[in-house]
Structure formats: structure tokens, C-alpha cells
Amino acid sequence: MAARTELTLPLLCDVLEREGLLSPEQRRDALLYEERERARILHQRAGAGRRGASASAAEKVHPAEVIAALGLNVGGDPRFPLTEQLAVEAFARAINVPYVALDPLKIDAKLAVQTLSRPFARRHQAVVIAGDDACVTVAVANPLDVELVDNLRTFVRRQVRLVVAAPSDIQRVIT
């Protein structure tokens, strides 16, 4: 899986189905309505006038955002919504990368902006959440993006430890 550079909805659906979080019928519906939900999410972002979001950053809709927007439930039980965080956590578990629920109050904001520029962080959905002289921990929405990982190593000039976080949590920390 490490050779992939794109986290797609079919890939995420495969993982969620294997984890028992998505039924075959829900998977079919997710793939069928993907484009509609992406368009709706982009429309909402444009209407919200996201500060500092460039057109290219706005075009990125993470597959977990699509899953959450569909309003699916785990096992069809309405008491257990299939959230963006739950989908991302399951994906992280499947690829053996730690998942973190970001808490803006526990992140060194000064380190985050000193290490990565806000435009880079927004574009790549990545934020530095901890670090020392030897290593930085970077929360990313897509740990399969090999180009991002290479760029991180170049920019931070330290060992990079990746963790996975929900894209909306990353965006909330960046803005």
C-alpha cells in the first residue's frame, strides 16, 4: 500500500467494509453518490468563503469527508453515525499509522507555523503537532502521499513521524 499516492473513496470504502463499518450496499451507494457529495461539499466551502483557501486547496475533498456527508450509519444503526473521524481512524489502523484526535489546545501553535507555512499546510492537509531537535510529529490527512512525505523531510530537516488525523480537524487547527 505504501506505493500509492492517492487516498481514494474506493480504497477507503474497501477498508471500511473490511472493518465492518460499511455494508456492501452502503459501499455501492457511497461510490454512486461520490461526485454529488463532492460537489455539495465544494459548494458549501465556496459559500462559507473559507479564509485563505485557494482554488486548488478547495478542490480537495477527502474521501472521509464524502463518507461523513453521506450520513451513513455503522451497521445501519442510526445511533452510530459513520463520522469522518471514525472513517479516518479505521483507515489509519488498516495501514498501521497512528491516529490522533487533534486538540488545538495541546498543539504547539508556534512550532506548527515555524515549521510549515499555512499555505503548504492547507494545500497538503498537514500540520506539525509536536517536535524536538531531532524529530517532528506531523498530522496528515493522507499518509499515502509519498510526495508530501518527501517534501516534509526536505522542509523540516528532521526525522518526520507521521500520524493520521481527520482533514476537518487539521483544517481547524491551521485556520
N, C-alpha and C positions, 0 to 999 in steps of 0.2 A: 504493500500500500504506500510506502514511502516515496515511490517514484511519481505518484500522482501530484499534480499541482493545483487541481481544482476540486473543491468540495461541491458536488452536485446534489440536486434533490434526489435523483435515483440512488445515488450512493448512500445518502443519509437515510432514505426510506428502507434500503436493504438492511442497514444497521438496526434501525428501529423495529423492523419486522423480526429480525433475529433475536432482538432483546425482548420481544413480546409486548412492545409498546404500541405497535401498529398492526392492524389486521391486513390481510391481503386486499380486502375491499377498500380500506382506508388508504392503502398504498396506491391503488388504482385511482381513487378519487384525487389524491394529492397530485399525482402526475398529470391527471386530466385537467385540473384547475390551476396548475402552477402558473401559467402565463397570466391568467386573470388576476391571481393574488399578487403576483409581482407588480403588475400594472397598478393595482389598487394601492399597494404599499408605496410605490413611487409617487403616485398622485397625492397621497397623504403627506409624504415628505415635502413635496413641492408646495403644497398648501400650507404646511406648517412653517415654511420659509426657514429651514434649518440653517442657522448661522454658520457661515464659513464652509458649508458643504458645496463642493464643486460638482459640476455635472457628472464627472466620472465617478466620484465617490457616491453620489446619489443613485447611480445606476446599479450599484452593487446591492443586491438583496440576498442576504444569506439564506440558504435553504431552511435553516431552523426558523427564520422569520416567516417563511412561507407556511411551514408546518403549523406554527402558532396561529397565524392569521386564518387558517382554515377552520379553527375551532374544533379540532379533533379531540377525542377523549381516549384515555388509556383503556383498552378493552371495551370501548363503547360505553363506559360508565361515566355519566356526566359529573360525578363527584370528583373525578380525577382528570382534569384537563391536561392535554399534551402540550406543555408550555415550551417556549424557546429554550429556557434553561434546562428543562428535562431532556429535550432532544440533544442539546449540545453536550450535556453530561454523559448521556448514553454513547454518543459518538466518541468522546474523549476516552471513555472506558474501553471501547472497542479497539482503539488504536494505541492503548497503553500510554496515554499522555494525561498528566493530572488535570483535573477540572477545578476551577476556583469560582466561587460566587464572589464577585468583586464588591467590596465595601469601600466607597470613596474616602471614608474617614480613616481607613487603615492603610491607605496608599500614600507614599511619599510623593506628593504632587511636584515638589521642586525637582526631585530626581527624574520624574517622568518627563517633564518638559525640557530639562537639561540634556537628556539622553536622546529623545526623539522629538522632532518638530511636530507640531499639531497637524499640519497638512499631511505629513508622512503617516502619522498615527491614524488619522481619519481615513486616508486612502487605503491603507493596508489593514485597518481594524486591529491595531496592535497598541499596547500601552505597557510601559515599564512599571512594574508594581513593587519591585524591591531590587536591591543591589548592594554590592560592596566593591572593593577594588579589583576583585578577580572575576566576579560573575554578576550578571543581571538576570532577573526573572521577568519575562515578558509574557503578558496575557495576549493571546491571539484568538481570532475567530476561526481562522483556517490554518491549522498546523501542517496541512499538506502542501502549502505554498512554499516550494523549495526556493524560489526567487526571493521571497520575503525573508526567509531564514538566512540566506546568504547575505542579503542587504543588511539585516540586523547585525550579523557578525562583523561586517565591514564598518558600519556606523558606530557601534558601541565599543569595538576593540577590546572586548572582554568575552569570556565564555558566556553563552546565551543558554538559559534554561527556559524552555517553553512550557507554558501551561495554557489550557483552553478555558475561555470564558464566553459567555453569550455576547453576541455582537451588540445588542442594545445596552448591556452593561458596560461594554468597552466604550461605546459612543457617549454614554452618560458620564463616564469618568473623564473623557477627553474634553468635553464641552463645559 
